[in-house]
Amino acid sequence: MEETCECCCSEKHKDRDESEIKDLMNRLKRIEGQVRGVEGMLEKGSYCTDILVQVSAINSALNSFNKVLLANHVKTCVAENIRNGNDEVIDELVTTLQKLMR
């Protein structure tokens, strides 16, 4: 049974090679560990600025994840759609970039 997101996900799917999946999953696992670390800092009563520095590191890691995923998207999905004459993908990319730049 396939899980779908009702809120914001399209019905499109992407087949990723194992190396891309492994890289992206490793990045997410590191981010998850960082978030757990911040949870622990809160529970221990760590100083505010120490927590803020860690949250900043999490934001940087998420931005890095987005950059890698976006580059992969442009090199594969967008390029393939343009080669196949589907220029609508350009509008989709522009909309995505606008959301990322909020």
C-alpha positions as CSV (number, residue, x, y, z in Angstrom):
1,M,0.0,0.0,0.0
2,E,1.4,3.4,-1.1
3,E,1.4,6.2,1.4
4,T,0.5,9.6,0.1
5,C,0.6,13.1,1.5
6,E,-2.7,14.9,1.4
7,C,-1.4,18.4,2.1
8,C,1.2,19.3,-0.5
9,C,2.6,16.4,-2.4
10,S,2.1,15.9,-6.1
11,E,1.1,12.5,-7.5
12,K,4.4,12.4,-9.4
13,H,7.1,9.9,-8.5
14,K,10.8,9.7,-9.0
15,D,13.0,6.6,-9.3
16,R,16.2,7.3,-7.5
17,D,19.4,5.3,-7.8
18,E,20.7,3.7,-4.6
19,S,23.6,6.1,-4.2
20,E,21.3,9.1,-4.3
21,I,18.9,7.5,-1.8
22,K,21.8,6.6,0.5
23,D,23.3,10.1,0.4
24,L,20.0,11.8,1.1
25,M,19.0,9.3,3.9
26,N,22.4,9.8,5.5
27,R,21.9,13.5,5.5
28,L,18.4,13.2,7.1
29,K,19.7,10.8,9.7
30,R,22.4,13.3,10.7
31,I,19.8,16.1,10.9
32,E,17.5,13.8,13.0
33,G,20.4,13.2,15.4
34,Q,21.1,17.0,15.6
35,V,17.4,17.6,16.5
36,R,17.5,14.9,19.2
37,G,20.6,16.6,20.5
38,V,18.8,19.9,20.8
39,E,15.9,18.1,22.6
40,G,18.5,16.8,25.1
41,M,20.0,20.2,25.5
42,L,16.5,21.6,26.4
43,E,15.9,18.8,28.8
44,K,19.3,19.5,30.5
45,G,18.6,23.2,30.7
46,S,21.4,24.2,28.3
47,Y,22.2,27.9,27.8
48,C,20.0,29.6,25.2
49,T,22.9,30.6,22.9
50,D,24.3,27.1,22.9
51,I,20.9,25.8,21.7
52,L,20.6,28.6,19.1
53,V,24.0,27.6,17.6
54,Q,22.9,24.0,17.3
55,V,19.6,25.0,15.7
56,S,21.6,27.1,13.2
57,A,23.6,24.1,12.4
58,I,20.4,22.1,11.8
59,N,19.1,24.9,9.5
60,S,22.4,24.7,7.5
61,A,22.1,21.0,7.2
62,L,18.6,21.3,5.9
63,N,19.6,23.9,3.4
64,S,22.4,21.6,2.3
65,F,20.0,18.8,1.9
66,N,17.7,21.0,-0.2
67,K,20.6,22.1,-2.4
68,V,21.6,18.5,-3.2
69,L,18.0,17.5,-3.8
70,L,17.3,20.5,-6.0
71,A,20.5,19.9,-8.1
72,N,19.4,16.3,-8.6
73,H,15.9,17.4,-9.6
74,V,17.2,19.9,-12.2
75,K,19.7,17.4,-13.6
76,T,17.2,14.6,-14.0
77,C,13.5,15.5,-13.8
78,V,13.6,19.0,-15.2
79,A,16.1,18.2,-17.9
80,E,14.2,15.1,-19.0
81,N,10.9,17.0,-19.1
82,I,12.4,19.8,-21.2
83,R,14.0,17.3,-23.6
84,N,10.6,15.6,-24.0
85,G,9.0,19.0,-24.8
86,N,7.3,19.5,-21.5
87,D,8.1,23.1,-20.8
88,E,5.5,23.2,-17.9
89,V,8.2,21.8,-15.7
90,I,9.9,25.2,-15.9
91,D,6.9,26.9,-14.2
92,E,6.9,24.1,-11.6
93,L,10.6,24.8,-10.9
94,V,10.0,28.5,-10.6
95,T,7.2,27.9,-8.1
96,T,9.4,25.5,-6.1
97,L,12.2,28.0,-6.0
98,Q,9.9,30.8,-4.9
99,K,8.7,28.5,-2.0
100,L,12.3,27.7,-1.1
101,M,13.2,31.4,-1.0
102,R,10.6,32.5,1.5
